[in-house]
Amino acid sequence: MTMNWKTGGLALGVVFFLAVLLVKPIGVSTQFVILDGIMWNAVDPTVITETADGVTSSNAYLAKSHAKYAKHVLNPMNYSFIFVIAMVIGAAISSFLRGGVAKAERTMSPLWRANFGDAAWKRYAAAFVGGFIVLYGARLAGGCTSGHMMSGMMQTSLSGYLFTLGAFGAAIPVSLMMYKRG
């Protein structure tokens, strides 16, 4: 069963509204920082230290805001971290219930082929690099597309609207340059 974009958009809006109403705005990029901190602290236990005054970190990013991130590294089981884990599990369950990903969904689009050829590694590399750039930019901006764009605009936040204008202002010319053929 494929959901059309109108139904999917309405469902997404309802879920975001309920999340903001019942818990807090949705945003997940910080949880990648927490996961990195957990792995780093497992290899080097001196990254996060507990003192008489509380928790601190030798890493300036984890120590900022009264060591908020360092505290989450030591105790990651909070709403946001579980939310990210639930997204992965939910995607796996959805794929399983659908019987996997259909062959038609796995094939490269004619637009991609016209511009970049048939090599699957190019598609995977482009997806990885694009994802890395988005996540890196999200951390520089102090949030992510779901936090700034979706939750921010829903809350009529000026920064949410500005972020959205910036995101589309960059994405449209870049996509026009990348996909000249087709």
Wavefront OBJ file of the C-alpha trace (Angstrom):
o trace
v 0.000 0.000 0.000
v 1.384 3.367 -1.005
v 0.195 6.500 0.732
v -0.302 9.551 -1.484
v 1.542 12.745 -0.577
v -1.571 14.542 0.701
v -2.452 11.787 3.162
v 1.206 11.423 4.188
v 1.559 15.184 4.711
v -1.600 15.333 6.807
v -0.468 12.338 8.897
v 2.959 13.934 9.413
v 1.325 17.207 10.476
v -0.902 15.428 13.007
v 2.055 13.499 14.471
v 4.170 16.661 14.764
v 1.285 18.573 16.337
v 0.711 15.815 18.899
v 4.432 15.605 19.680
v 4.648 19.356 20.328
v 1.386 19.371 22.280
v 2.106 16.331 24.453
v 5.900 16.175 24.826
v 8.160 18.649 23.000
v 9.130 19.690 19.465
v 10.673 16.997 17.301
v 14.367 17.263 16.475
v 16.913 14.460 16.336
v 20.332 15.671 15.179
v 21.550 16.192 18.752
v 21.125 12.476 19.373
v 23.896 11.736 16.872
v 26.186 13.862 19.057
v 25.050 11.887 22.107
v 25.684 8.557 20.321
v 29.154 9.762 19.269
v 29.813 10.774 22.881
v 28.704 7.368 24.171
v 31.067 5.577 21.773
v 33.928 8.000 22.496
v 33.449 7.688 26.250
v 33.459 3.877 25.930
v 36.891 4.039 24.257
v 38.264 6.891 26.405
v 36.535 7.105 29.813
v 38.229 10.439 30.556
v 35.995 12.294 28.063
v 33.149 12.560 30.583
v 33.954 12.995 34.256
v 31.745 13.219 37.287
v 32.842 15.700 39.912
v 31.404 16.882 43.214
v 29.795 19.743 41.268
v 28.206 17.426 38.683
v 29.213 16.210 35.242
v 31.734 17.801 32.899
v 33.677 16.914 29.772
v 37.133 17.539 28.382
v 35.363 18.210 25.070
v 34.109 21.809 24.849
v 31.051 20.866 22.778
v 29.878 18.222 25.266
v 30.657 20.568 28.191
v 28.683 23.570 26.884
v 25.382 24.637 28.448
v 26.321 23.357 31.903
v 27.448 20.004 30.420
v 23.972 19.244 29.111
v 25.298 16.919 26.390
v 27.806 15.257 28.732
v 24.943 14.406 31.110
v 23.012 12.830 28.249
v 26.081 10.797 27.241
v 26.157 9.276 30.738
v 22.388 8.762 30.818
v 21.076 8.636 27.222
v 17.709 7.029 27.955
v 15.595 10.133 27.480
v 12.688 10.946 25.181
v 14.828 12.140 22.256
v 17.257 9.207 22.255
v 14.443 6.654 22.507
v 12.613 8.544 19.742
v 15.589 8.038 17.375
v 15.829 4.344 18.265
v 12.065 4.025 17.728
v 12.389 5.607 14.250
v 14.879 2.932 13.205
v 12.776 0.115 14.686
v 9.590 1.578 13.164
v 11.197 1.750 9.720
v 12.305 -1.891 10.024
v 8.819 -3.007 11.093
v 7.233 -1.015 8.263
v 9.577 -2.578 5.720
v 8.909 -6.056 7.123
v 5.116 -5.566 7.032
v 5.323 -4.336 3.439
v 7.309 -7.420 2.473
v 10.540 -5.495 1.960
v 11.347 -2.762 -0.502
v 9.806 -3.330 -3.915
v 12.187 -3.633 -6.879
v 10.607 -0.562 -8.477
v 11.587 1.471 -5.402
v 15.202 0.244 -5.527
v 15.892 1.179 -9.125
v 17.627 4.404 -10.039
v 15.444 7.065 -11.524
v 15.881 7.956 -15.198
v 16.855 11.492 -14.088
v 19.756 10.148 -11.988
v 20.886 7.845 -14.803
v 20.803 10.652 -17.365
v 23.067 12.798 -15.196
v 25.332 10.324 -13.384
v 25.097 6.922 -15.082
v 24.272 3.454 -13.743
v 26.949 3.023 -11.053
v 25.249 2.244 -7.756
v 28.338 3.294 -5.786
v 27.911 6.858 -7.079
v 24.353 6.938 -5.759
v 25.424 5.582 -2.356
v 28.368 7.988 -2.178
v 26.147 10.949 -3.068
v 23.596 9.933 -0.420
v 26.327 9.551 2.216
v 28.029 12.863 1.400
v 24.690 14.675 1.236
v 23.602 13.202 4.569
v 26.928 14.137 6.152
v 26.667 17.731 4.920
v 23.088 18.064 6.172
v 23.968 16.633 9.590
v 27.106 18.781 9.882
v 25.131 21.891 8.941
v 22.391 20.935 11.365
v 24.854 20.790 14.234
v 26.356 24.154 13.215
v 22.855 25.632 13.241
v 22.028 24.074 16.601
v 19.252 21.896 15.235
v 18.117 19.897 12.258
v 15.615 20.132 9.423
v 12.929 18.448 11.489
v 13.591 20.752 14.436
v 14.038 24.018 12.557
v 11.827 23.522 9.536
v 8.978 21.261 10.547
v 8.621 21.925 14.267
v 9.800 25.531 13.977
v 7.353 26.494 11.253
v 4.516 24.719 13.030
v 5.238 26.861 16.083
v 5.397 29.962 13.826
v 9.025 30.521 14.812
v 10.791 33.200 12.773
v 13.994 31.098 12.807
v 12.000 28.169 11.383
v 10.798 30.268 8.459
v 14.275 31.729 7.869
v 15.857 28.266 7.963
v 13.284 26.977 5.464
v 13.941 29.885 3.103
v 17.679 29.243 3.380
v 17.305 25.496 2.851
v 15.168 25.847 -0.257
v 17.185 28.867 -1.419
v 20.254 26.607 -1.498
v 18.593 23.332 -2.555
v 16.837 24.608 -5.674
v 19.893 26.093 -7.439
v 22.084 23.141 -6.426
v 19.584 20.628 -7.809
v 19.243 22.640 -11.018
v 23.044 22.559 -11.409
v 23.312 18.844 -10.589
v 20.465 17.646 -12.794
v 21.056 19.574 -16.023
v 20.045 16.666 -18.211
v 16.450 15.545 -17.942
l 1 2 3 4 5 6 7 8 9 10 11 12 13 14 15 16 17 18 19 20 21 22 23 24 25 26 27 28 29 30 31 32 33 34 35 36 37 38 39 40 41 42 43 44 45 46 47 48 49 50 51 52 53 54 55 56 57 58 59 60 61 62 63 64 65 66 67 68 69 70 71 72 73 74 75 76 77 78 79 80 81 82 83 84 85 86 87 88 89 90 91 92 93 94 95 96 97 98 99 100 101 102 103 104 105 106 107 108 109 110 111 112 113 114 115 116 117 118 119 120 121 122 123 124 125 126 127 128 129 130 131 132 133 134 135 136 137 138 139 140 141 142 143 144 145 146 147 148 149 150 151 152 153 154 155 156 157 158 159 160 161 162 163 164 165 166 167 168 169 170 171 172 173 174 175 176 177 178 179 180 181 182
